[in-house]
Amino acid sequence: MFCPNCGKQVPENTKFCPYCGAALQSTAGTAPQPAQAVTPTSTPLQKRSNWVTSAKNWYRGLQRPWLVWVLAVVIVVAIGGLGYRSQSMKVQATKQSPWVLTTKNGLKNDGSGVKIQFEKSGRLLMTSGDSEVTNFKESLADTVADSGSWTGDHKKLTLNINQDGNRYQYTFTKMNKTKETIGGQQYKGYFVQVDMTANKSTVSQNMYLLHQ
């Protein structure tokens, strides 16, 4: 007979296994039970390898595998396009309104600015020409009135202004983004080239278009 504990063969009617000391009376004559097989556990590396293999087999089984690459390119371009559009001047113009257009003196709070609100409807609200504000902070609190319309794209804003019976056009072309501190308060926006057109004459000046 065999010891049910260690599996070694022992003489018949032996009460205790001479090898491991296990009691044998209740199990005399019985054959040893085979040990149960232990299912190996997959490691993270093996799981990843299995996933990669499955993906390769799936890819090879496609009738038109090139469609996978086309779809991947379309998704990347779409995501990139959304990011590009969200940073355009046109989108930021309505998102961050109101703005103040000012000169270098305005950054020192020694000069006023023109408060501008770009409405999503395409309407343009601006400070009137007879505003009496004297510094940048006062410009932010100034009142505005409907002054025309505006359009824009990624790098440019065009303002078609009609104030006091006068028609003229401002074009803001983004040169770079900027952060400025005025009176202890930080403002963000753009350093822009401003082309001011009136009576078929154009004057250009570099200015700051900022928001809180």
C-alpha positions in Angstrom: 0.0 0.0 0.0 1.0 3.7 -0.2 1.1 6.5 2.3 -1.6 9.0 1.5 0.5 11.8 2.9 3.9 11.4 1.2 2.9 8.8 -1.5 5.7 6.3 -0.7 5.0 2.6 -0.7 4.9 1.0 2.8 4.3 -2.6 4.0 0.7 -3.8 4.4 -1.1 -3.2 7.7 1.5 -0.6 8.8 -0.1 1.8 11.3 2.3 4.6 10.7 4.3 5.7 7.7 8.1 5.0 8.4 8.9 8.0 6.1 6.6 10.8 7.2 5.0 9.4 10.4 1.4 9.8 9.1 -1.3 7.4 10.5 -2.2 4.7 8.0 -4.8 2.5 9.7 -7.8 4.3 8.3 -6.3 4.5 4.8 -4.8 1.0 4.5 -5.0 -0.5 1.1 -5.9 2.8 -0.6 -3.8 4.1 -3.5 -2.3 7.5 -3.3 -4.3 10.3 -4.9 -2.5 12.2 -7.6 -1.7 15.8 -6.7 -4.0 18.4 -8.3 -2.4 20.4 -11.1 -1.9 24.0 -10.3 -2.9 26.4 -13.0 -0.1 28.9 -13.6 -1.1 32.6 -13.2 -0.3 34.9 -16.1 2.1 37.7 -15.3 1.4 41.3 -16.5 4.0 40.9 -19.2 2.4 37.7 -20.4 -1.1 39.3 -20.4 0.3 42.2 -22.4 1.9 39.8 -24.9 -1.4 37.9 -25.2 -3.2 41.2 -25.9 -0.6 42.2 -28.5 -0.9 38.8 -30.2 -4.7 39.0 -30.3 -4.5 42.5 -31.8 -2.1 41.3 -34.5 -4.3 38.4 -35.4 -7.4 40.7 -35.6 -5.5 43.1 -37.8 -4.3 40.3 -40.1 -7.8 39.1 -40.4 -9.2 42.3 -41.7 -10.1 42.4 -45.3 -8.9 46.1 -45.6 -6.3 46.6 -42.9 -5.3 50.0 -44.4 -8.7 51.4 -43.2 -7.4 51.2 -39.6 -4.5 53.6 -40.5 -6.9 55.9 -42.3 -9.2 56.0 -39.3 -6.3 56.7 -36.9 -5.1 59.6 -39.1 -8.6 61.1 -39.2 -8.9 60.9 -35.4 -5.5 62.5 -34.9 -6.3 65.3 -37.3 -9.7 65.9 -35.8 -8.3 66.2 -32.3 -5.5 68.5 -33.5 -8.0 70.6 -35.3 -10.2 71.1 -32.2 -7.1 72.2 -30.2 -6.0 74.6 -33.0 -9.5 76.1 -33.2 -9.9 76.5 -29.5 -6.8 78.7 -29.4 -7.8 80.9 -32.4 -8.3 84.6 -31.9 -11.9 84.4 -33.0 -12.8 81.8 -30.3 -10.8 83.6 -27.6 -12.3 87.0 -28.5 -15.8 85.9 -27.4 -14.6 83.6 -24.6 -12.5 86.2 -22.7 -14.6 89.3 -23.3 -14.3 92.2 -22.4 -10.9 93.3 -23.7 -9.0 96.6 -23.5 -6.9 97.8 -26.4 -4.1 99.9 -25.1 -0.6 101.3 -25.8 2.7 100.8 -23.9 1.7 103.7 -21.7 -1.4 101.9 -20.7 0.7 99.1 -19.4 2.0 101.5 -16.8 -1.5 102.6 -16.0 -0.6 106.0 -17.2 -2.8 105.8 -20.3 -6.4 104.8 -21.0 -7.6 102.1 -23.4 -10.5 101.2 -25.5 -12.9 98.7 -24.0 -14.1 96.1 -26.5 -16.7 93.3 -26.3 -16.9 90.8 -29.1 -20.4 89.3 -29.2 -21.0 85.8 -30.6 -23.7 87.2 -32.8 -21.0 89.2 -34.7 -21.9 92.6 -33.1 -19.2 94.8 -31.7 -19.5 96.8 -28.5 -17.0 99.5 -27.8 -16.2 102.5 -25.6 -17.5 105.7 -27.2 -15.1 108.2 -28.6 -15.9 110.8 -25.8 -14.9 108.6 -22.9 -13.3 110.4 -20.0 -11.3 107.6 -18.4 -7.7 108.3 -17.7 -6.1 104.9 -17.0 -6.2 101.2 -17.8 -8.3 100.1 -14.8 -10.9 102.7 -15.5 -11.1 101.5 -19.1 -12.2 98.1 -17.9 -15.1 99.6 -16.0 -16.1 101.9 -18.8 -19.5 101.6 -20.5 -19.8 100.3 -24.1 -22.3 100.7 -26.9 -23.1 98.9 -30.1 -20.4 100.2 -32.5 -20.6 97.9 -35.5 -19.6 94.3 -36.4 -16.6 92.1 -36.4 -15.2 88.9 -37.9 -12.1 86.9 -37.2 -9.9 83.8 -37.8 -7.0 82.1 -36.1 -4.6 85.1 -36.2 -6.7 88.1 -37.1 -9.7 90.1 -36.0 -11.4 92.7 -38.2 -13.6 95.4 -36.7 -16.0 97.3 -38.9 -16.8 100.4 -36.7 -19.6 102.9 -37.1 -19.4 105.6 -34.4 -20.8 109.1 -34.5 -21.5 108.8 -38.2 -17.9 107.9 -39.0 -17.0 104.5 -40.6 -13.6 103.0 -40.2 -11.9 99.6 -39.8 -9.5 98.2 -37.3 -7.6 95.0 -38.1 -5.8 93.2 -35.2 -3.1 90.8 -36.4 -1.6 88.6 -33.6 2.1 88.9 -33.3 2.4 86.9 -30.1 0.7 86.1 -26.8 1.6 88.1 -23.8 1.0 88.5 -20.0 1.3 91.9 -18.5 1.0 93.2 -14.9 -0.8 96.5 -14.5 -1.3 98.0 -11.1 -0.5 94.7 -9.4 -3.1 92.9 -11.5 -2.1 90.4 -14.2 -3.7 90.5 -17.6 -3.4 88.1 -20.6 -3.9 88.6 -24.3 -2.0 89.5 -27.4 0.6 91.9 -28.7 -1.0 92.9 -32.0 -0.4 95.0 -35.0 -3.3 97.4 -35.4 -4.1 98.6 -38.9 -6.5 101.6 -38.7 -8.2 102.4 -42.0 -10.3 105.5 -42.6 -11.0 107.5 -45.8 -8.9 105.0 -47.8 -5.9 105.8 -45.6 -4.2 103.2 -43.3 -2.2 103.9 -40.2 -0.4 101.0 -38.4 0.6 100.8 -34.7 1.7 98.0 -32.4 -0.6 97.8 -29.4 -1.8 95.4 -26.6 -5.2 93.6 -26.6 -5.7 92.4 -23.0 -8.3 90.8 -20.7 -8.4 89.9 -17.1 
